[in-house]
Amino acid sequence: MLLYKIEDFNPNYREAAFNGEDIKGLDIYAGNTDEKIGSIDTALVDETGRFRYFVVDTGFWIFGKKVLVPVALCRVDVDAERIYATGLRSKDQAERLPRYEDEMVVDYDYEEQVRGVYRTLPVEASAPVEASLPLEASAPLSMPRSVSNQARAAAHDRNTYTYEQEPHLYQMNEREHHKFRLYEERLVAEKSRHKAGEVAISKRVETETARVSIPTEKERVVIESITPENAGAPVTRDTPFQQEKVMRMEVYEETADIKKEAFVREEVNIRKEVETEIVEATETLRREELDVKTEGR
């Protein structure tokens, strides 16, 4: 049975299997301890898309060695972003595993070497549940609880061998709850404030020629010489002749005094008003529905 790197089998595996996240690069720990043994280099799937192995780069734990860990012997802690290799418990066990090379073809003989190391584990098996793409990243991969020593020790035929014969290595425990998320799209309306324009108000001075008229008065002296009615009548001797008698009369005139003064002509009030308008948009929304197919009872 051929195996493929997950990125080669499905380049879109992040969205298909892990909800947009990438399992590659996650730290992996021995058993259920805090002893870090390396990180996930990639995962191997069969031709049906079912997960079979995690490729573990042991880093400095066993310098420069990559090994395979069957998926059922791992537990993924999504919240902590780490994987626990419950089936890989010691450095001695990892050293007994055959080295994995990036460009190698994983054949039956190589897998038998890998399985031979894990078959010695004292594990128990329960009813299996298949795991395949698409698979949610939150689905925990854990080790089953019951399989008999007799079944583990049984010989396998390369021509008839299937992964279902060893569920404790390749299938997830049905008692673990697997999350299968259904998504739907919704319209989310948000507003952003941006500058739409600007109004600048200023003053300028315009000139014009104005004319004004004002009447002015001037006084002038009119001297009239007349002959009185009693002209020629004698006057008394007592009437003295007045010498150097002077009469004065003041003469006035008006002159125009024109000047400019500034007055308030009008006032301009500036304010802003907010107008509300309804913006409508129409989009096609998608929603996932669950289809359940069963066979037999």
Secondary structure, 3 states (H helix, E strand, C coil): CCEEEHHHHCCCHHHHHHCCCCCCCCEEEECCCCCEEEEEEEEEEECCCEEEEEEEECCCCCCCCEEEEEHHHCEEECCCCEEEECCCCCHHHHHHCCCCCCCCCCCHHHHHHHHHHHCCCCCECCCEECCECCCCCCCCCCCCEECCHHHHHCCCCCCCCCHHHCHHHHCEECCCCCCCCCCECCCCCCCCCCCCCCCCCCCCCCCCCCCCCCCCCECCCCCCCCCCCCCCCCCCCCCCCCCCCCCCCCCCECCCCCCCCCCCCCCCCCCCCCCCCCCCCCCCCCECCCCCCCCCC
